[in-house]
């Protein structure tokens, strides 16, 4: 299980997903010189999807004997990660329009869903290579 590279990619995707609940996504300086930090946990849908992707990645690690199911979970995780990126941008733009602010910057936590999608894509590639290897060995028997 650990000797397969996709296990590492799935674990990194899970870490990114769980880290999204604690890491700031956007820092804003408001008109009254106060600061506001936007977290993923401020928006239920973004938070729920990021935790769901992290849980799917964790479950996929233990499905190493069922490569087709593991591959389907990785592809679903990629699609959900892309949805998290879109929702994150939507909610931050809604925050920008509703709040009078002087300056706003994205924090490094905003890159975590993109990293999740990349790690899941790498894991899906590793799972696909393993499946091809097993099928080619079955032909030799």
Secondary structure, 3 states (H helix, E strand, C coil): CCCCHHHHHHHHHHHHHHHCCCCEEEEEEECCCCEEEEEHHHCHHHHHHHHHHHHHHHHHHCCCCCHHHHHHHHHHHHHHHHHHHHHHHHHHHHHHHHCCEEEEEECHHHHHHHHHHHHHHHHHHHHHHHHHHHHHHHHHC
